[in-house]
Amino acid sequence: MKNVILVVIDAFASDIARIGFEQERLPMLKTLADRGAIRDSIAVFPSITPAATASLVTGCFPADHHVAGMHWIDVARSDVAYFGDDKWTILQKGVDTFLNEFLVDLNYERLHVPALFELIERKGFEAASLNYLWFRGDTTHRVHEPWAIKLIPGVSLEGTICGPRVLHLGDLVSSFEGVDLTSNGGPLERMGFNDRRTRDALLHLVERGLPAFTLAYFPDNDFDSHDDGPREALATLEKVDRSLAEVIDASGGLDRFLAETTMIVTGDHSQSELVEDASERGIDVHELLTGFKVGRRGDYWTEDDELVACPNLRAMQLYERSSGGPPTRQVVERLLSDPRVDQVIRRLDHASGSPTTYQVSTADRGEMSLRKAADSADAIADDHGVRWELEGDLAAIDATVSDRAIHFGDYPNALQRIAGAFSEVSGSLWVTAKPGHEFRFSGGSLHSRGSHGSLHLGDSVSPLIVAGGPEELQVPSVPRSVDVARLCMDALDLR
């Protein structure tokens, strides 16, 4: 059995990869693609890191793993889940709470399905997680408090966490005894949660001997794409390419590496360009919902609130009072009155035991509804054999139907992604922004050049490169991020 390395490059976009290949700036990734297979892989919705990375490592849509983006409300727990980068929302929750929820709550309370590390190690094989957001496992690891954490008054971290046998989380956790991989740069190097430390950890594993499964996460491209734009961040992808070349060289060269290892490289989502004008770029949530009583930023709702908004960059979910609030149609019309809003998606009430119906409304492309269908001759099939009943104007999702099959344009795999976005903890409405814009609270942070989160293909399509796989390994012709976990299990012959 070959070892498997899954490399996840945050915000790795297919269109940027193609530019890098054409300009010969990503030679190792191009070589791996030429020696194996490359496809465009479709992210889940919302196309945002916590939900998207959870889907990669579980094989589930958010409807099943219950990670509803980076910002949502858990009504059963009466709390707000926030795992983003807006400093004011973090301060509202409290830095101590925020950090410990990232370390423990996110993996062990929020995630409702097993992760790859658990599935693999319970079959008797060793697994490693390097700087990945998700690391659930059965081995106890000690948490270290970096100097930057110790300087924050009142903040203390959990003493231990459980993960796979091999776990490296920046400056916080490392199971590499006698090897110092700390960053010493504190916040300037995101306390070791950066590409350089992921590379160093992966090189150490090569020297030590690779586990059966290793997930190596390279986060810098997402940060740099937000700040500089996806095209400018190609320079960051070049560094990742060089890091992978170092790992392969340290393994004895490409031929030996591919003879012993299956390499899978992908992204969790992509990023699209934002407009330059900051006043136009950001859709202020409270201005958008003028006339309604909207909860304050980062707070659980109060008795007076009619709506609570949870921005997720280029998407947003809205929670409505079950009674006493404004009619949903009134809310939808208010949202669509802003020309920067693209789609309003809602889950309609349905009878127990019958398929759920979802409705997509737009200001300029009409409205349509969808529901999963029984296996009948009248149903419409998507690329993955899922059958649907559709009504209304398919222009709302830029789709057409021919020969009982649906074909997507600007919103790839829209039907599965819409149905897969609604869980017990998601809002009753999802709202998406048109390209160039993102949602924010008044005074909240706003990214300058790139963003993601919506159904649009600009936010949603990453390369999937598979090289060195067993002959019998089948790479889907139209892969989704939810297919990657199964691909890893198949490569390990752990079906």
N, C-alpha and C positions, 0 to 999 in steps of 0.2 A: 504494500500500500504506500502511495506517495503521501508526503506531507502536503498540506494546503496552507497557503498564505492568502488571506483576503486583505487587500489594501483598499481602504476607503479614503478618498480625497474629497474633503468637504467642498461642495459647490463646483465639482468637476463637470464642466459643461461640454456637451458634444460639439457644439459649433466652435468653441475655443480650442478643443483638442484637434479638430480638423485644421484650424489655422496653424497650430503648433506643428502638426505633421507636414503640412505644405511648406512651411518655412524651415523645416528640419531643426526645430528647436526642442523637440521631444524625442530624441533618437531611441532611447531604451523603450519607451512606451510604444513607439511605432514598430520597433523590432518585435516586441511581445505580440502586438496585434498581427503582424505579418506571420509570425510563427504559430499563431493560434487562430482565434476568432475575435471579431469585434462587432458589437451591435449597439444600437441606441436603446438604453434602458429607461423606463418611465417611472418616475417617482410616485409616491402616494400623495394624496392631498389631505391636509395642507403640506405643501412642499417646503417644509421647514425642519431644521436639524433634529430636535428631539423626537418628533414623530417619524421622520424619514429614516434616521439611524436605527430607531427601534424596529422599524419594518425590515430593514436589511438584516438584522441579527435574529429576528423571530420568524420571518416569512409571513407576517400577518399585517392586515390593514389596521389603521387606528381603531376601527369599529371593534376589533377583537383584542388588540393589545392595550387599548384605553389610554394611550398617550395622545391627547387631543391637540397636538401642536406644541407651542412653547408657553402658551398662556391660556388657561381655562379655569372653570369653576367646578369643583366637586361638591355637588349639592348634598350628597350623602354624608360627606365629612364636614360640611359647612366651612369650606376654606377655598382659598385661591391658590392654584398651582401656577408658579411662574418660574421659567427656566431660560430666560432671555438675557439681554445685555443692557437694558435700560436701567441706569443707575438709580433713578428716582423710585422706580418700582421695587428695586432691590432694597433700598433704604426703607421703603414703606413696610416691607415684610420683615426687615431686620437682617443684617449681614449674617449673624449667627444662624438664624433659621434658614436663610437662603443656602448657605454652604452645606449645612448638614442635610438639607433636603436633597441637594445634588448628590451627596455621598451615599445616603442610605434610603431616604424616602422614595426617590425617583426609581431606583432599581427594585426595591423590595415591597413597596406599597402601591406605587402607581402602575407598574408594569404587570399585566395580568396573565401573561403567558411565559413559557420557558424561553430562555435565550440559548443560542447555539452552544455556548460554553457548557451549560448544564447538560444538554442533550448528548454532547460528545463525551464529556468526562464520565457521565453515568453509564456509558458503554465501555469504559475502561481505558480511554485514551486521554492524553494530556492536551490541554488547551491553554492559550495565552491571549490576554487582552492588553494591548499597548495604547494607552492614552484614549481609549474609547469611552464614550459616555455611558455605555451599557456594559456591565461586567458581572452579572449575577452568576454565582457559583457556590460551591460548597466548602471551599478552603478559607480559613480565617487568616486575615492579614492585618498587621498593625498599621495604624494611621500616624504619620509624622506631622507635626505642626511646623511649617516653614516659618522663618523669621518674620516674613511679611504678615502672616496670620497672627503671630504673637504680639505684633505692634497694634492690633486693632482691639480697643478696650471691649471687654465683655464677650469676646468671641473664643469659643473652644470647640474643637472638632471631636466627633465620635472616636473612641479609642481603637476600635477594630471594625472591619467590614469583611464580608465574605465575597469571594470571587473565584475565578478559575485558579488552578494551581500556580500559574504564572500570571502575575498582575503587576502592571506598571501604570501609575496614575500621577504623572508629573512629579512634583516634589512631595506628594502626599503619601503615596504607597509604592513600594518596590519590593518584589520578592527576590531580587538579585543580590544575594548575600556577598558582601565584600566588594561590591561594584558601586561606585558613586556616580549616579546619573542625575544628581540634582542640578538645577539650573543656576543657582546663586544669583539670579537676576530678579527674583521676586516678581512683582506685578509687570515689570518691563518685559519679562519673558513668559508672562501668564503662568508663573509658578511651574514651569516645565511642561505645560500643556501646549506644546508647539512641535513643529515638524522636526527640528533638530534633535529633540529628545526622543521622538518616536524613531528616527533613524538610528540613533545611538543604541536604543533598546533592541531594535531589530538586529543590528550588527552583533550585539552581545549574544543574542539568541542563536545566531548563526555559528558563532564561536563555541557556544556551550552545547549546541545541538538543538535543532528546531523541534518543537512539539508537533504532534499530529496536526493541530490546527492553530494558526496564529492570525489574529486580527490586528492590523497595524493602521492606526488612524492618523491622517495628516490634516490638521485643521487650518493651517495658515491661509490657504487659498480663499476660504470663505471670508476671513477678516479682511484680506487685501482686496478682494473683489468688492466688498462693501465700501471700502475706503477709496480705492483707486479706479474701480470699474473692472468688469470681468476680462476685458481685453488687455488692460495694463497688467493684470495679475497673472498673465501668461508667464511673466518672469518668475513668479512663485512656483508655477508648475514645472518650470525648467529645473528648479532646485530639487523638487520631488523626483523628477526624472533622474537627476544625478545621484540622488540618494538610493534609488532602486538599483542603479547601475553599480554603486558601491556594494550593496547587499549581494547582488548576483556575482560580482567579481570575488567577494569574500567567500562565496560558496563554491568557487572553483571554475567560474566562467559559465556562460549561458548554456552550453550544451549539457554540462554536468548538472547545473541547477534545474533545468527543465526535465532532465531524466529522473530527478529525485523529488521534484516539487511541482505541484499545480499552483500557478499564480493567477489570481483573479483580482482585477483592478476595476473599481467603479467609483461613482460618486453617490451621495445621498439625494442630491437635487442639483440644479444649476442656478445661475443668477442672470437677471436681465438688467439692462441699463436704466438708470433713473434720469428724469429731466433735471436740468441744471438749476432752475429757479426753485429755491427751497420753499417759498411760499406756495408755489404751485405743486411741488413734489409731495408734500405731506398733506394727507386728508385728516383734518382734526376731527376726532370722534365726537366731541361735544358740540362742535359747530355743525357737523353733519346731522346730528340728531337733535337740533334745536327744536324746542317744543315738547320734548319728552323728558321725563325725569330719569337721568342716566347716572348710575353709580359712579363714585369717585374712582380715580386710578388706583389699581392694586387692592382695593377693598372688597370684602364680601358684601353682598347687597344688604341694604337696610329695608325697613318696612315701607319707606317712602319711595324707593326706587321702582320704576316701571321696567327699566332695561339695565342690564349690565353688559358692557362691551369688553371684549378681550382681544385687542389687536395682536395679530400674528404677522407683522411686517406687511406683505402685500395681500394678506387675507385677514379677516376678522370674524370672530364668532360673537353672536348676540344671544343673551339669555333673557327670556321674557317671563314676567310673572304669569303664573297659570291662570289667575283670575284678577280682574280689576285693572288690568293694563290696557294699553291701546290695542285696537284690532291689528292683527298681523299685516293685513293688506295696507293699512295706513303707514305702518313702519316701512314696508317694502317700497311704497311709492316715495316716501321721504328719502330713502337711501338712493333710489334710482334718479332722483332729481339732481344729484351731483354728477356732472359729466365725466368725472374721473372714476366713478364706480362702474365696474364691468358687469358682474352678475350677483344676484341675490338668490341663494339656494336654501330651500327649506324642506324639512321633513314633515310631511302631512300626517295627520292622525289616520290611523288604520285600525281595522278590526283585528282582534286577537287571532293569530294563526294565519293571517293573510299577508302577502308581501307588502312591504312598506313602499309608499309612493313618495318620490322626491320631485320637487318643482324648481325649475331654473327660470328666473325672470331677468330680462334685460330691458334697457330703455329704448334701444334701437334695433334689436334683432328678435323681438318677440319673446314668447314664453313657451316652455315645453315641460312635460312630465315624463318620468321613467319609473319603472318597477321591474324587478326580476320576474321572469315569466316561466310558466311550466313548459315542458318540452313539447311544443306544438309547432305545427307547420306555419302558423301565422307569426311566430316570434321572430325577432331580429337577433342575429348572432354577432358577437364581437370577435376580436382576433383570438380570444382565448376560449371560445366555445360557450361563453356565458350567454344566455338568451334573455331578451328584454321585450317588454311592451312599452311602446313609445307613443306619445301624443303631443301634438302642437308643432311649433316651429323649431326644427333642428338647428336653425341658424344660431340659436341661443348658445349652442356648444360647438358651432362650426362643423357640423357633421352632415353626411349624406348617407342614403341607403340605396343599395342596388343588389338585386338577387338575394334579398333577405339578409344582407350583411351590412353592417354599419362601418363607415369610413370617416376617420377623424382628421381635422385640419389643425387649428391652433390650440385645441384642447385634447391632447392625446389620452386615449383610454378614459375618457371623461366619465362614462357611466359607472364603471367599477370604482373609480376614485371618489365620485360623489357618494355612492352608497357606502363606501368604505370609510368615509370621514365622520359619520355620525355614530356615536356610542352613547353609553349611559351618562358620560361626563361631558359630552359636547353640547354646544348651544343649540337652540332650535333653528337658528339661522346662521349660515355662513355667507360672508360678503367678500367679494374679490375686487381688487383694484385693476384698472386698465394699466397696460405697460407704462412704466415711467413713474409710478406713484406707489406710496405705501401709507398705511394707516398709523396714526399715533395719537396719544393723549396730548392735551394742551401742555406745552412746556416739556414734553417728553423728547427723547432722542430721536433723531432722524438720520438714516444713512445717507451718505453723500453721493455715491456713484452707482452702486449696485444693490439689488435686493431680490427677494424671492418669497414664496409662500402660496402663490395662486395656482389655479388650474392651467394657466397659460404655458405653452411649450417652452417659452423663454426661461421659466423657473423650474422646469420639470424633466429635462432630458439629459442624461449622463452617458458617457461611454461605458460599456461593459466589455472588458478585455479578458479573455480566458486563454491561457497558454500553458502547455505542458500537461494538459488533462489526459486522463485515461482514454483510450480509443472509444470506449462505449459511452463516454460522457456526452450528453446531448445539451447543447446550448440553445435555449428557445429562440425561435426566429424573431419574435417580438417580445423581448424580455421586459419584465417589470422588476422594480426593486424587491418586491415580495418573493421573487423567484430565486434570489441570490442565496438565501439560507439553504434551500433545497439543493441548489447547485453545489454548494460546499459539502453537504452531506453525501450527495451522489459521488462527488470526487473522492470522498473518503470511503466509499462503498458502505455507507451506514444508512441505507434506505429504511 
